Amino acid sequence: MHCGCISLGNIKCDECQRNILYPERYLLIDEPDNNQYLCVDCCQKRGLVKQRKGERGITFFVDES
């Protein structure tokens, strides 16, 4: 399951090892054996976020395929 979250300051990105500070957003990929935490930059590199035209915010994809 994919879950978009807001950091409380104690999360580290599993891909780039950067601390995700409060109140940055991150993606939690919840798998049975392993949880993966990804910052927004790494999510953009993987194509897991989308920004709509004319909007400032981003949307995390929740497609689990």
CHARMM internal coordinates of N, CA and C (Angstrom, degrees):
IC EDIT
DIST 1 N 1 CA 1.4412
DIST 1 CA 1 C 1.5315
ANGL 1 N 1 CA 1 C 107.92
DIST 1 C 2 N 1.3153
ANGL 1 CA 1 C 2 N 116.84
DIHE 1 N 1 CA 1 C 2 N 143.32
DIST 2 N 2 CA 1.4597
ANGL 1 C 2 N 2 CA 123.13
DIHE 1 CA 1 C 2 N 2 CA 175.91
DIST 2 CA 2 C 1.5264
ANGL 2 N 2 CA 2 C 108.47
DIHE 1 C 2 N 2 CA 2 C -105.20
DIST 2 C 3 N 1.3220
ANGL 2 CA 2 C 3 N 115.90
DIHE 2 N 2 CA 2 C 3 N 136.58
DIST 3 N 3 CA 1.4592
ANGL 2 C 3 N 3 CA 120.25
DIHE 2 CA 2 C 3 N 3 CA -178.20
DIST 3 CA 3 C 1.5265
ANGL 3 N 3 CA 3 C 109.38
DIHE 2 C 3 N 3 CA 3 C -138.84
DIST 3 C 4 N 1.3283
ANGL 3 CA 3 C 4 N 117.60
DIHE 3 N 3 CA 3 C 4 N 119.71
DIST 4 N 4 CA 1.4575
ANGL 3 C 4 N 4 CA 122.05
DIHE 3 CA 3 C 4 N 4 CA 175.43
DIST 4 CA 4 C 1.5209
ANGL 4 N 4 CA 4 C 109.16
DIHE 3 C 4 N 4 CA 4 C -80.03
DIST 4 C 5 N 1.3325
ANGL 4 CA 4 C 5 N 117.17
DIHE 4 N 4 CA 4 C 5 N 129.22
DIST 5 N 5 CA 1.4590
ANGL 4 C 5 N 5 CA 122.10
DIHE 4 CA 4 C 5 N 5 CA -173.65
DIST 5 CA 5 C 1.5221
ANGL 5 N 5 CA 5 C 111.18
DIHE 4 C 5 N 5 CA 5 C -132.12
DIST 5 C 6 N 1.3243
ANGL 5 CA 5 C 6 N 115.78
DIHE 5 N 5 CA 5 C 6 N 168.32
DIST 6 N 6 CA 1.4604
ANGL 5 C 6 N 6 CA 123.15
DIHE 5 CA 5 C 6 N 6 CA 173.88
DIST 6 CA 6 C 1.5210
ANGL 6 N 6 CA 6 C 107.53
DIHE 5 C 6 N 6 CA 6 C -115.49
DIST 6 C 7 N 1.3281
ANGL 6 CA 6 C 7 N 115.96
DIHE 6 N 6 CA 6 C 7 N 127.27
DIST 7 N 7 CA 1.4550
ANGL 6 C 7 N 7 CA 121.55
DIHE 6 CA 6 C 7 N 7 CA -175.79
DIST 7 CA 7 C 1.5272
ANGL 7 N 7 CA 7 C 111.82
DIHE 6 C 7 N 7 CA 7 C -70.79
DIST 7 C 8 N 1.3174
ANGL 7 CA 7 C 8 N 114.91
DIHE 7 N 7 CA 7 C 8 N 144.27
DIST 8 N 8 CA 1.4589
ANGL 7 C 8 N 8 CA 121.25
DIHE 7 CA 7 C 8 N 8 CA 171.91
DIST 8 CA 8 C 1.5194
ANGL 8 N 8 CA 8 C 110.51
DIHE 7 C 8 N 8 CA 8 C -99.47
DIST 8 C 9 N 1.3485
ANGL 8 CA 8 C 9 N 116.17
DIHE 8 N 8 CA 8 C 9 N 6.44
DIST 9 N 9 CA 1.4559
ANGL 8 C 9 N 9 CA 121.13
DIHE 8 CA 8 C 9 N 9 CA 175.52
DIST 9 CA 9 C 1.5120
ANGL 9 N 9 CA 9 C 115.08
DIHE 8 C 9 N 9 CA 9 C 102.40
DIST 9 C 10 N 1.3188
ANGL 9 CA 9 C 10 N 118.17
DIHE 9 N 9 CA 9 C 10 N 1.00
DIST 10 N 10 CA 1.4587
ANGL 9 C 10 N 10 CA 120.26
DIHE 9 CA 9 C 10 N 10 CA -177.27
DIST 10 CA 10 C 1.5336
ANGL 10 N 10 CA 10 C 112.05
DIHE 9 C 10 N 10 CA 10 C -119.51
DIST 10 C 11 N 1.3340
ANGL 10 CA 10 C 11 N 117.55
DIHE 10 N 10 CA 10 C 11 N 31.71
DIST 11 N 11 CA 1.4635
ANGL 10 C 11 N 11 CA 122.69
DIHE 10 CA 10 C 11 N 11 CA -176.88
DIST 11 CA 11 C 1.5260
ANGL 11 N 11 CA 11 C 108.65
DIHE 10 C 11 N 11 CA 11 C -118.43
DIST 11 C 12 N 1.3219
ANGL 11 CA 11 C 12 N 116.06
DIHE 11 N 11 CA 11 C 12 N 142.36
DIST 12 N 12 CA 1.4620
ANGL 11 C 12 N 12 CA 122.29
DIHE 11 CA 11 C 12 N 12 CA 177.01
DIST 12 CA 12 C 1.5285
ANGL 12 N 12 CA 12 C 108.17
DIHE 11 C 12 N 12 CA 12 C -123.63
DIST 12 C 13 N 1.3384
ANGL 12 CA 12 C 13 N 116.64
DIHE 12 N 12 CA 12 C 13 N 134.94
DIST 13 N 13 CA 1.4584
ANGL 12 C 13 N 13 CA 121.95
DIHE 12 CA 12 C 13 N 13 CA 178.29
DIST 13 CA 13 C 1.5262
ANGL 13 N 13 CA 13 C 108.90
DIHE 12 C 13 N 13 CA 13 C -66.88
DIST 13 C 14 N 1.3274
ANGL 13 CA 13 C 14 N 116.73
DIHE 13 N 13 CA 13 C 14 N 130.45
DIST 14 N 14 CA 1.4572
ANGL 13 C 14 N 14 CA 120.72
DIHE 13 CA 13 C 14 N 14 CA -179.10
DIST 14 CA 14 C 1.5222
ANGL 14 N 14 CA 14 C 112.92
DIHE 13 C 14 N 14 CA 14 C -76.06
DIST 14 C 15 N 1.3122
ANGL 14 CA 14 C 15 N 118.06
DIHE 14 N 14 CA 14 C 15 N -15.81
DIST 15 N 15 CA 1.4629
ANGL 14 C 15 N 15 CA 120.44
DIHE 14 CA 14 C 15 N 15 CA -179.18
DIST 15 CA 15 C 1.5263
ANGL 15 N 15 CA 15 C 112.07
DIHE 14 C 15 N 15 CA 15 C -92.70
DIST 15 C 16 N 1.3290
ANGL 15 CA 15 C 16 N 118.33
DIHE 15 N 15 CA 15 C 16 N -53.08
DIST 16 N 16 CA 1.4693
ANGL 15 C 16 N 16 CA 121.01
DIHE 15 CA 15 C 16 N 16 CA -176.44
DIST 16 CA 16 C 1.5291
ANGL 16 N 16 CA 16 C 112.84
DIHE 15 C 16 N 16 CA 16 C -101.10
DIST 16 C 17 N 1.3299
ANGL 16 CA 16 C 17 N 117.80
DIHE 16 N 16 CA 16 C 17 N -4.68
DIST 17 N 17 CA 1.4704
ANGL 16 C 17 N 17 CA 124.42
DIHE 16 CA 16 C 17 N 17 CA 177.70
DIST 17 CA 17 C 1.5268
ANGL 17 N 17 CA 17 C 113.84
DIHE 16 C 17 N 17 CA 17 C 65.96
DIST 17 C 18 N 1.3369
ANGL 17 CA 17 C 18 N 117.05
DIHE 17 N 17 CA 17 C 18 N 17.18
DIST 18 N 18 CA 1.4639
ANGL 17 C 18 N 18 CA 121.55
DIHE 17 CA 17 C 18 N 18 CA 179.01
DIST 18 CA 18 C 1.5250
ANGL 18 N 18 CA 18 C 109.67
DIHE 17 C 18 N 18 CA 18 C -82.68
DIST 18 C 19 N 1.3412
ANGL 18 CA 18 C 19 N 117.32
DIHE 18 N 18 CA 18 C 19 N 141.49
DIST 19 N 19 CA 1.4603
ANGL 18 C 19 N 19 CA 120.80
DIHE 18 CA 18 C 19 N 19 CA 174.09
DIST 19 CA 19 C 1.5256
ANGL 19 N 19 CA 19 C 108.76
DIHE 18 C 19 N 19 CA 19 C -70.16
DIST 19 C 20 N 1.3125
ANGL 19 CA 19 C 20 N 116.13
DIHE 19 N 19 CA 19 C 20 N 134.28
DIST 20 N 20 CA 1.4617
ANGL 19 C 20 N 20 CA 122.05
DIHE 19 CA 19 C 20 N 20 CA 177.59
DIST 20 CA 20 C 1.5239
ANGL 20 N 20 CA 20 C 106.00
DIHE 19 C 20 N 20 CA 20 C -97.90
DIST 20 C 21 N 1.3160
ANGL 20 CA 20 C 21 N 116.32
DIHE 20 N 20 CA 20 C 21 N 106.57
DIST 21 N 21 CA 1.4523
ANGL 20 C 21 N 21 CA 122.38
DIHE 20 CA 20 C 21 N 21 CA -173.23
DIST 21 CA 21 C 1.5249
ANGL 21 N 21 CA 21 C 112.00
DIHE 20 C 21 N 21 CA 21 C -82.75
DIST 21 C 22 N 1.3277
ANGL 21 CA 21 C 22 N 116.37
DIHE 21 N 21 CA 21 C 22 N 159.53
DIST 22 N 22 CA 1.4570
ANGL 21 C 22 N 22 CA 122.29
DIHE 21 CA 21 C 22 N 22 CA 174.45
DIST 22 CA 22 C 1.5212
ANGL 22 N 22 CA 22 C 108.51
DIHE 21 C 22 N 22 CA 22 C -67.83
DIST 22 C 23 N 1.2684
ANGL 22 CA 22 C 23 N 123.02
DIHE 22 N 22 CA 22 C 23 N 136.30
DIST 23 N 23 CA 1.4563
ANGL 22 C 23 N 23 CA 133.79
DIHE 22 CA 22 C 23 N 23 CA -3.44
DIST 23 CA 23 C 1.5283
ANGL 23 N 23 CA 23 C 112.56
DIHE 22 C 23 N 23 CA 23 C -104.68
DIST 23 C 24 N 1.3404
ANGL 23 CA 23 C 24 N 117.87
DIHE 23 N 23 CA 23 C 24 N 43.07
DIST 24 N 24 CA 1.4580
ANGL 23 C 24 N 24 CA 120.65
DIHE 23 CA 23 C 24 N 24 CA -179.87
DIST 24 CA 24 C 1.5300
ANGL 24 N 24 CA 24 C 111.14
DIHE 23 C 24 N 24 CA 24 C -68.11
DIST 24 C 25 N 1.3208
ANGL 24 CA 24 C 25 N 114.33
DIHE 24 N 24 CA 24 C 25 N 154.44
DIST 25 N 25 CA 1.4605
ANGL 24 C 25 N 25 CA 120.24
DIHE 24 CA 24 C 25 N 25 CA 177.97
DIST 25 CA 25 C 1.5223
ANGL 25 N 25 CA 25 C 109.66
DIHE 24 C 25 N 25 CA 25 C -91.69
DIST 25 C 26 N 1.3264
ANGL 25 CA 25 C 26 N 114.89
DIHE 25 N 25 CA 25 C 26 N 153.23
DIST 26 N 26 CA 1.4607
ANGL 25 C 26 N 26 CA 120.99
DIHE 25 CA 25 C 26 N 26 CA 175.57
DIST 26 CA 26 C 1.5130
ANGL 26 N 26 CA 26 C 108.63
DIHE 25 C 26 N 26 CA 26 C -149.77
DIST 26 C 27 N 1.3304
ANGL 26 CA 26 C 27 N 115.70
DIHE 26 N 26 CA 26 C 27 N 165.63
DIST 27 N 27 CA 1.4524
ANGL 26 C 27 N 27 CA 121.59
DIHE 26 CA 26 C 27 N 27 CA 179.13
DIST 27 CA 27 C 1.5184
ANGL 27 N 27 CA 27 C 109.32
DIHE 26 C 27 N 27 CA 27 C -111.54
DIST 27 C 28 N 1.3220
ANGL 27 CA 27 C 28 N 116.17
DIHE 27 N 27 CA 27 C 28 N 129.23
DIST 28 N 28 CA 1.4601
ANGL 27 C 28 N 28 CA 122.34
DIHE 27 CA 27 C 28 N 28 CA 174.67
DIST 28 CA 28 C 1.5203
ANGL 28 N 28 CA 28 C 107.24
DIHE 27 C 28 N 28 CA 28 C -102.46
DIST 28 C 29 N 1.3204
ANGL 28 CA 28 C 29 N 115.94
DIHE 28 N 28 CA 28 C 29 N 120.81
DIST 29 N 29 CA 1.4621
ANGL 28 C 29 N 29 CA 120.89
DIHE 28 CA 28 C 29 N 29 CA 174.21
DIST 29 CA 29 C 1.5171
ANGL 29 N 29 CA 29 C 105.67
DIHE 28 C 29 N 29 CA 29 C -103.00
DIST 29 C 30 N 1.3293
ANGL 29 CA 29 C 30 N 115.22
DIHE 29 N 29 CA 29 C 30 N 106.54
DIST 30 N 30 CA 1.4612
ANGL 29 C 30 N 30 CA 122.71
DIHE 29 CA 29 C 30 N 30 CA -174.12
DIST 30 CA 30 C 1.5195
ANGL 30 N 30 CA 30 C 108.72
DIHE 29 C 30 N 30 CA 30 C -93.49
DIST 30 C 31 N 1.3224
ANGL 30 CA 30 C 31 N 116.07
DIHE 30 N 30 CA 30 C 31 N 110.64
DIST 31 N 31 CA 1.4537
ANGL 30 C 31 N 31 CA 122.29
DIHE 30 CA 30 C 31 N 31 CA 177.69
DIST 31 CA 31 C 1.5202
ANGL 31 N 31 CA 31 C 108.32
DIHE 30 C 31 N 31 CA 31 C -118.04
DIST 31 C 32 N 1.3262
ANGL 31 CA 31 C 32 N 118.13
DIHE 31 N 31 CA 31 C 32 N 156.08
DIST 32 N 32 CA 1.4678
ANGL 31 C 32 N 32 CA 119.63
DIHE 31 CA 31 C 32 N 32 CA -176.74
DIST 32 CA 32 C 1.5294
ANGL 32 N 32 CA 32 C 114.30
DIHE 31 C 32 N 32 CA 32 C -55.84
DIST 32 C 33 N 1.3198
ANGL 32 CA 32 C 33 N 118.43
DIHE 32 N 32 CA 32 C 33 N -41.00
DIST 33 N 33 CA 1.4630
ANGL 32 C 33 N 33 CA 120.93
DIHE 32 CA 32 C 33 N 33 CA -176.22
DIST 33 CA 33 C 1.5172
ANGL 33 N 33 CA 33 C 114.03
DIHE 32 C 33 N 33 CA 33 C -96.94
DIST 33 C 34 N 1.3549
ANGL 33 CA 33 C 34 N 117.65
DIHE 33 N 33 CA 33 C 34 N -16.58
DIST 34 N 34 CA 1.4533
ANGL 33 C 34 N 34 CA 119.43
DIHE 33 CA 33 C 34 N 34 CA -170.17
DIST 34 CA 34 C 1.5220
ANGL 34 N 34 CA 34 C 110.35
DIHE 33 C 34 N 34 CA 34 C -156.77
DIST 34 C 35 N 1.3192
ANGL 34 CA 34 C 35 N 116.88
DIHE 34 N 34 CA 34 C 35 N 132.07
DIST 35 N 35 CA 1.4619
ANGL 34 C 35 N 35 CA 121.83
DIHE 34 CA 34 C 35 N 35 CA 171.54
DIST 35 CA 35 C 1.5155
ANGL 35 N 35 CA 35 C 108.07
DIHE 34 C 35 N 35 CA 35 C -97.12
DIST 35 C 36 N 1.3366
ANGL 35 CA 35 C 36 N 116.57
DIHE 35 N 35 CA 35 C 36 N 140.56
DIST 36 N 36 CA 1.4555
ANGL 35 C 36 N 36 CA 120.90
DIHE 35 CA 35 C 36 N 36 CA 178.92
DIST 36 CA 36 C 1.5208
ANGL 36 N 36 CA 36 C 108.39
DIHE 35 C 36 N 36 CA 36 C -125.03
DIST 36 C 37 N 1.3424
ANGL 36 CA 36 C 37 N 116.13
DIHE 36 N 36 CA 36 C 37 N 131.42
DIST 37 N 37 CA 1.4536
ANGL 36 C 37 N 37 CA 123.20
DIHE 36 CA 36 C 37 N 37 CA 179.86
DIST 37 CA 37 C 1.5206
ANGL 37 N 37 CA 37 C 107.97
DIHE 36 C 37 N 37 CA 37 C -110.54
DIST 37 C 38 N 1.3503
ANGL 37 CA 37 C 38 N 117.48
DIHE 37 N 37 CA 37 C 38 N 127.02
DIST 38 N 38 CA 1.4589
ANGL 37 C 38 N 38 CA 121.75
DIHE 37 CA 37 C 38 N 38 CA -178.06
DIST 38 CA 38 C 1.5210
ANGL 38 N 38 CA 38 C 110.14
DIHE 37 C 38 N 38 CA 38 C -128.36
DIST 38 C 39 N 1.3437
ANGL 38 CA 38 C 39 N 116.35
DIHE 38 N 38 CA 38 C 39 N 132.67
DIST 39 N 39 CA 1.4593
ANGL 38 C 39 N 39 CA 120.50
DIHE 38 CA 38 C 39 N 39 CA 175.20
DIST 39 CA 39 C 1.5389
ANGL 39 N 39 CA 39 C 109.04
DIHE 38 C 39 N 39 CA 39 C -73.65
DIST 39 C 40 N 1.3104
ANGL 39 CA 39 C 40 N 116.22
DIHE 39 N 39 CA 39 C 40 N 168.52
DIST 40 N 40 CA 1.4599
ANGL 39 C 40 N 40 CA 121.42
DIHE 39 CA 39 C 40 N 40 CA -177.18
DIST 40 CA 40 C 1.5326
ANGL 40 N 40 CA 40 C 110.87
DIHE 39 C 40 N 40 CA 40 C -62.25
DIST 40 C 41 N 1.3450
ANGL 40 CA 40 C 41 N 117.33
DIHE 40 N 40 CA 40 C 41 N -38.77
DIST 41 N 41 CA 1.4647
ANGL 40 C 41 N 41 CA 120.17
DIHE 40 CA 40 C 41 N 41 CA -179.93
DIST 41 CA 41 C 1.5261
ANGL 41 N 41 CA 41 C 111.40
DIHE 40 C 41 N 41 CA 41 C -61.68
DIST 41 C 42 N 1.3201
ANGL 41 CA 41 C 42 N 117.77
DIHE 41 N 41 CA 41 C 42 N -44.87
DIST 42 N 42 CA 1.4646
ANGL 41 C 42 N 42 CA 121.29
DIHE 41 CA 41 C 42 N 42 CA 179.18
DIST 42 CA 42 C 1.5360
ANGL 42 N 42 CA 42 C 110.94
DIHE 41 C 42 N 42 CA 42 C -68.32
DIST 42 C 43 N 1.3225
ANGL 42 CA 42 C 43 N 116.65
DIHE 42 N 42 CA 42 C 43 N -34.02
DIST 43 N 43 CA 1.4676
ANGL 42 C 43 N 43 CA 120.23
DIHE 42 CA 42 C 43 N 43 CA 175.67
DIST 43 CA 43 C 1.5275
ANGL 43 N 43 CA 43 C 110.74
DIHE 42 C 43 N 43 CA 43 C -64.42
DIST 43 C 44 N 1.3385
ANGL 43 CA 43 C 44 N 116.68
DIHE 43 N 43 CA 43 C 44 N -39.25
DIST 44 N 44 CA 1.4607
ANGL 43 C 44 N 44 CA 120.25
DIHE 43 CA 43 C 44 N 44 CA 177.81
DIST 44 CA 44 C 1.5148
ANGL 44 N 44 CA 44 C 110.71
DIHE 43 C 44 N 44 CA 44 C -65.33
DIST 44 C 45 N 1.3254
ANGL 44 CA 44 C 45 N 118.10
DIHE 44 N 44 CA 44 C 45 N -40.34
DIST 45 N 45 CA 1.4639
ANGL 44 C 45 N 45 CA 121.69
DIHE 44 CA 44 C 45 N 45 CA 178.08
DIST 45 CA 45 C 1.5217
ANGL 45 N 45 CA 45 C 111.48
DIHE 44 C 45 N 45 CA 45 C -62.28
DIST 45 C 46 N 1.3277
ANGL 45 CA 45 C 46 N 117.09
DIHE 45 N 45 CA 45 C 46 N -35.35
DIST 46 N 46 CA 1.4684
ANGL 45 C 46 N 46 CA 122.28
DIHE 45 CA 45 C 46 N 46 CA 179.67
DIST 46 CA 46 C 1.5264
ANGL 46 N 46 CA 46 C 113.11
DIHE 45 C 46 N 46 CA 46 C -85.08
DIST 46 C 47 N 1.3295
ANGL 46 CA 46 C 47 N 116.96
DIHE 46 N 46 CA 46 C 47 N -9.52
DIST 47 N 47 CA 1.4613
ANGL 46 C 47 N 47 CA 120.28
DIHE 46 CA 46 C 47 N 47 CA -178.65
DIST 47 CA 47 C 1.5125
ANGL 47 N 47 CA 47 C 113.77
DIHE 46 C 47 N 47 CA 47 C 78.82
DIST 47 C 48 N 1.3230
ANGL 47 CA 47 C 48 N 117.21
DIHE 47 N 47 CA 47 C 48 N 28.45
DIST 48 N 48 CA 1.4604
ANGL 47 C 48 N 48 CA 121.62
DIHE 47 CA 47 C 48 N 48 CA -177.99
DIST 48 CA 48 C 1.5227
ANGL 48 N 48 CA 48 C 113.90
DIHE 47 C 48 N 48 CA 48 C -95.57
DIST 48 C 49 N 1.3300
ANGL 48 CA 48 C 49 N 117.58
DIHE 48 N 48 CA 48 C 49 N -1.91
DIST 49 N 49 CA 1.4610
ANGL 48 C 49 N 49 CA 121.13
DIHE 48 CA 48 C 49 N 49 CA 177.54
DIST 49 CA 49 C 1.5231
ANGL 49 N 49 CA 49 C 109.46
DIHE 48 C 49 N 49 CA 49 C -125.56
DIST 49 C 50 N 1.3109
ANGL 49 CA 49 C 50 N 114.51
DIHE 49 N 49 CA 49 C 50 N 157.87
DIST 50 N 50 CA 1.4529
ANGL 49 C 50 N 50 CA 120.60
DIHE 49 CA 49 C 50 N 50 CA -178.47
DIST 50 CA 50 C 1.5187
ANGL 50 N 50 CA 50 C 108.64
DIHE 49 C 50 N 50 CA 50 C -135.91
DIST 50 C 51 N 1.3249
ANGL 50 CA 50 C 51 N 115.96
DIHE 50 N 50 CA 50 C 51 N 138.58
DIST 51 N 51 CA 1.4569
ANGL 50 C 51 N 51 CA 120.80
DIHE 50 CA 50 C 51 N 51 CA 174.98
DIST 51 CA 51 C 1.5160
ANGL 51 N 51 CA 51 C 107.63
DIHE 50 C 51 N 51 CA 51 C -117.13
DIST 51 C 52 N 1.3178
ANGL 51 CA 51 C 52 N 116.44
DIHE 51 N 51 CA 51 C 52 N 123.31
DIST 52 N 52 CA 1.4607
ANGL 51 C 52 N 52 CA 120.90
DIHE 51 CA 51 C 52 N 52 CA 179.91
DIST 52 CA 52 C 1.5181
ANGL 52 N 52 CA 52 C 110.46
DIHE 51 C 52 N 52 CA 52 C -77.17
DIST 52 C 53 N 1.3034
ANGL 52 CA 52 C 53 N 115.98
DIHE 52 N 52 CA 52 C 53 N 148.82
DIST 53 N 53 CA 1.4655
ANGL 52 C 53 N 53 CA 120.95
DIHE 52 CA 52 C 53 N 53 CA 178.15
DIST 53 CA 53 C 1.5168
ANGL 53 N 53 CA 53 C 110.47
DIHE 52 C 53 N 53 CA 53 C -58.58
DIST 53 C 54 N 1.3201
ANGL 53 CA 53 C 54 N 116.04
DIHE 53 N 53 CA 53 C 54 N 133.90
DIST 54 N 54 CA 1.4497
ANGL 53 C 54 N 54 CA 121.41
DIHE 53 CA 53 C 54 N 54 CA 176.19
DIST 54 CA 54 C 1.5143
ANGL 54 N 54 CA 54 C 114.86
DIHE 53 C 54 N 54 CA 54 C 78.87
DIST 54 C 55 N 1.3356
ANGL 54 CA 54 C 55 N 118.61
DIHE 54 N 54 CA 54 C 55 N 0.49
DIST 55 N 55 CA 1.4611
ANGL 54 C 55 N 55 CA 121.32
DIHE 54 CA 54 C 55 N 55 CA 179.54
DIST 55 CA 55 C 1.5180
ANGL 55 N 55 CA 55 C 109.91
DIHE 54 C 55 N 55 CA 55 C -113.96
DIST 55 C 56 N 1.3245
ANGL 55 CA 55 C 56 N 116.06
DIHE 55 N 55 CA 55 C 56 N 148.03
DIST 56 N 56 CA 1.4539
ANGL 55 C 56 N 56 CA 120.86
DIHE 55 CA 55 C 56 N 56 CA -179.88
DIST 56 CA 56 C 1.5230
ANGL 56 N 56 CA 56 C 112.25
DIHE 55 C 56 N 56 CA 56 C -86.81
DIST 56 C 57 N 1.3080
ANGL 56 CA 56 C 57 N 117.60
DIHE 56 N 56 CA 56 C 57 N -28.47
DIST 57 N 57 CA 1.4604
ANGL 56 C 57 N 57 CA 121.16
DIHE 56 CA 56 C 57 N 57 CA -176.54
DIST 57 CA 57 C 1.5163
ANGL 57 N 57 CA 57 C 112.16
DIHE 56 C 57 N 57 CA 57 C -79.56
DIST 57 C 58 N 1.3138
ANGL 57 CA 57 C 58 N 114.91
DIHE 57 N 57 CA 57 C 58 N 166.45
DIST 58 N 58 CA 1.4579
ANGL 57 C 58 N 58 CA 121.03
DIHE 57 CA 57 C 58 N 58 CA 176.26
DIST 58 CA 58 C 1.5197
ANGL 58 N 58 CA 58 C 109.29
DIHE 57 C 58 N 58 CA 58 C -120.27
DIST 58 C 59 N 1.3159
ANGL 58 CA 58 C 59 N 115.15
DIHE 58 N 58 CA 58 C 59 N 160.45
DIST 59 N 59 CA 1.4518
ANGL 58 C 59 N 59 CA 121.65
DIHE 58 CA 58 C 59 N 59 CA 178.53
DIST 59 CA 59 C 1.5105
ANGL 59 N 59 CA 59 C 108.63
DIHE 58 C 59 N 59 CA 59 C -123.82
DIST 59 C 60 N 1.3229
ANGL 59 CA 59 C 60 N 117.25
DIHE 59 N 59 CA 59 C 60 N 130.01
DIST 60 N 60 CA 1.4606
ANGL 59 C 60 N 60 CA 120.88
DIHE 59 CA 59 C 60 N 60 CA 174.62
DIST 60 CA 60 C 1.5155
ANGL 60 N 60 CA 60 C 108.61
DIHE 59 C 60 N 60 CA 60 C -78.74
DIST 60 C 61 N 1.3305
ANGL 60 CA 60 C 61 N 115.44
DIHE 60 N 60 CA 60 C 61 N 135.24
DIST 61 N 61 CA 1.4601
ANGL 60 C 61 N 61 CA 119.26
DIHE 60 CA 60 C 61 N 61 CA 173.70
DIST 61 CA 61 C 1.5144
ANGL 61 N 61 CA 61 C 108.01
DIHE 60 C 61 N 61 CA 61 C -71.48
DIST 61 C 62 N 1.3104
ANGL 61 CA 61 C 62 N 115.97
DIHE 61 N 61 CA 61 C 62 N 138.32
DIST 62 N 62 CA 1.4557
ANGL 61 C 62 N 62 CA 120.60
DIHE 61 CA 61 C 62 N 62 CA 178.40
DIST 62 CA 62 C 1.5197
ANGL 62 N 62 CA 62 C 111.04
DIHE 61 C 62 N 62 CA 62 C -114.04
DIST 62 C 63 N 1.3289
ANGL 62 CA 62 C 63 N 116.69
DIHE 62 N 62 CA 62 C 63 N 15.07
DIST 63 N 63 CA 1.4559
ANGL 62 C 63 N 63 CA 122.00
DIHE 62 CA 62 C 63 N 63 CA 177.55
DIST 63 CA 63 C 1.5282
ANGL 63 N 63 CA 63 C 108.60
DIHE 62 C 63 N 63 CA 63 C -70.27
DIST 63 C 64 N 1.3024
ANGL 63 CA 63 C 64 N 116.72
DIHE 63 N 63 CA 63 C 64 N 121.57
DIST 64 N 64 CA 1.4557
ANGL 63 C 64 N 64 CA 121.07
DIHE 63 CA 63 C 64 N 64 CA -176.42
DIST 64 CA 64 C 1.5125
ANGL 64 N 64 CA 64 C 112.75
DIHE 63 C 64 N 64 CA 64 C -97.90
DIST 64 C 65 N 1.3230
ANGL 64 CA 64 C 65 N 119.43
DIHE 64 N 64 CA 64 C 65 N 19.69
DIST 65 N 65 CA 1.4606
ANGL 64 C 65 N 65 CA 120.82
DIHE 64 CA 64 C 65 N 65 CA -179.34
DIST 65 CA 65 C 1.5002
ANGL 65 N 65 CA 65 C 111.69
DIHE 64 C 65 N 65 CA 65 C -79.85
END
COOR INIT
IC SEED 1 N 1 CA 1 C
IC BUILD
